[in-house]
């Protein structure tokens, strides 16, 4: 029997497929060997496998919430009634079988599945060497962008969009390579996130999208300005107290280096992760400028402008909220 589960992006395919998989595994612990699940990305494969294993694990431990959910699913989908004890016992057996026969846990991306089919057919078609299927659409995308730009007419809504896009790129303050930028954009709209929200993007009118872009640019600019202000204030306090970057928590690669150097270099195009690090998160939570074993001489210098340092710590916390 072939069961097809079809659903649009963002409608819970991973959840439904995982529930379906677990249901079959509970009914017969060997059934996973006969189930094939295909998805688009390696991340989705990993998520689906993890979800199935974790769910079987909590079921095998007798988790009441997980068991109630499965009982409800079985009643609705399969018209079956199982006791919690039956589910727990079956989940243990299914998990044991799955983990000891992991190579038969058949969840693949579409391209990796067809690569397996291709490899298994090589002998029949007379190819005896080892081969790899390489999925690389960069040349196709580049060629499509070339054709797209060449085919544009003067009176076209796309021309207006391209103008706005070009102005946006200019506003970032670096040299503009329109083809390269369109190439990067094409990579973004081929990610799973875009597929899940494609309709939302399609509903945007150009003028509304332009306004939203401008609004986001202002937010971005204000944020970067605030980061620079914090760096300048920190520098000023260091000069006034005679403290060096390395004097602060975690030394040369610690808090002082983050606020004094990395904050100062943060600009358009940088990732927030460059400054929103574990060091910063710990500081926001603790407000500790120094380790508990810091030298008395450093603490004495800090005391000269302690209130200013406290105010700066509050500003940092408020910015990253």
C-alpha positions, -999 to +999 in steps of 0.1 A: +000+000+000+013+035-009+002+064+014+007+099+001+007+128+025+004+161+006+004+195+023+014+230+016+045+247+031+042+255+068+012+233+074+029+207+096+042+181+072+071+171+095+048+167+125+022+146+105+048+124+088+065+118+122+032+109+138+024+086+109+058+069+112+055+064+150+019+051+146+031+024+121+061+016+143+038+011+173+015-012+154+045-033+143+080-027+154+095-039+121+072-017+100+098+011+098+118-011+074+090-007+049+085+031+052+102+056+029+100+093+037+113+120+014+118+157+021+137+186+006+165+195+029+191+178+051+179+199+080+144+185+075+157+149+074+177+154+106+147+171+123+123+142+112+147+115+124+153+132+157+116+138+163+107+102+157+135+088+179+128+113+207+090+106+206+096+068+207+120+074+236+095+094+257+068+069+249+091+040+260+095+058+293+058+060+298+054+098+295+017+104+301+013+134+278+031+117+248+010+086+253-023+105+255-014+123+222-007+090+205-039+074+218-059+103+204-040+101+171-047+063+168-084+068+176-087+096+150-066+082+122-067+044+126-098+038+148-075+018+171-076+017+209-044+009+228-037+010+265-009+031+279+009-001+289+007-015+254+020+017+239+049+019+263+059-018+256+055-014+218+075+018+218+104+001+236+105-027+211+102-003+181+130+020+194+152-010+200+146-023+165+151+011+149+184+018+167+198-016+160+188-015+123+195+022+117+206+017+082+170+007+073+156+040+088+147+054+053+143+091+055+161+110+027+162+142+007+148+137-028+182+141-044+200+116-021+172+091-027+175+093-065+213+091-061+208+058-044+185+046-072+211+058-098+240+040-081+220+008-078+213+009-115+248+017-128+257-019-134+226-025-155+233+005-178+270-005-182+287+020-159+311+002-135+330+031-119+320+049-088+301+081-094+287+110-074+256+130-083+265+167-078+236+191-074+248+225-084+224+250-100+247+281-097+254+282-135+217+279-143+209+307-119+236+330-133+224+323-169+188+330-158+198+363-143+216+373-174+186+365-196+163+382-171+182+415-172+186+413-210+149+408-215+137+438-194+117+465-211+118+502-201+082+504-190+080+475-165+072+472-128+103+451-124+124+480-136+111+501-107+117+472-082+153+469-095+158+507-091+147+504-055+168+473-049+199+491-064+193+522-042+190+499-012+224+483-021+239+517-025+226+527+010+247+500+025+278+520+016+298+495-005+303+490-042+273+475-060+274+444-082+238+440-092+242+405-108+260+392-077+233+407-055+205+391-075+225+358-073+225+360-035+188+369-035+180+339-056+198+317-030+176+332-003+143+326-021+153+290-027+155+283+010+128+264+029+120+295+049+109+314+018+087+285+006+069+285+039+062+323+036+060+326-002+024+338-001+032+365+024+059+378+002+037+376-029+010+397-013+035+426-008+030+455-032+061+472-044+054+505-026+046+487+006+077+465+003+098+497-003+083+513+028+090+482+049+126+481+036+131+517+045+116+511+080+139+482+085+169+502+073+162+529+099+159+503+126+192+488+114+209+522+113+197+531+148+209+498+162+244+502+146+246+538+159+238+526+194+264+499+192+290+525+182+279+549+210+284+521+235+319+514+222+327+551+224+314+554+260+333+523+270+365+537+254+360+571+272+355+553+306+386+532+300+407+564+293+393+582+324+400+553+347+432+541+332+418+506+325+428+486+295+406+462+275+425+432+288+417+442+324+381+432+322+364+399+326+381+370+307+411+391+297+424+396+261+395+377+244+368+387+269+344+415+277+368+444+271+378+431+237+341+427+228+330+462+238+361+480+228+371+463+195+342+442+181+316+468+189+337+495+172+340+474+140+303+464+138+287+478+107+262+471+078+264+435+065+279+421+098+261+393+116+245+400+150+263+369+162+296+387+158+287+408+189+258+390+205+281+363+219+280+341+250+303+367+267+278+394+261+248+373+272+266+363+304+274+400+311+239+412+305+227+385+330+254+391+357+266+427+351+300+415+362+328+437+348+356+417+365+362+382+378+359+376+415+397+372+417+404+406+400+433+426+415+423+453+440+441+479+419+417+473+390+386+475+413+400+507+427+402+523+392+367+510+384+353+526+415+363+561+401+334+558+376+314+529+389+280+546+384+289+554+348+299+518+342+266+507+357+246+530+335+265+517+305+256+481+315+220+491+316+222+507+282+237+474+268+209+454+284+182+477+270+197+477+235+198+439+233+163+433+247 
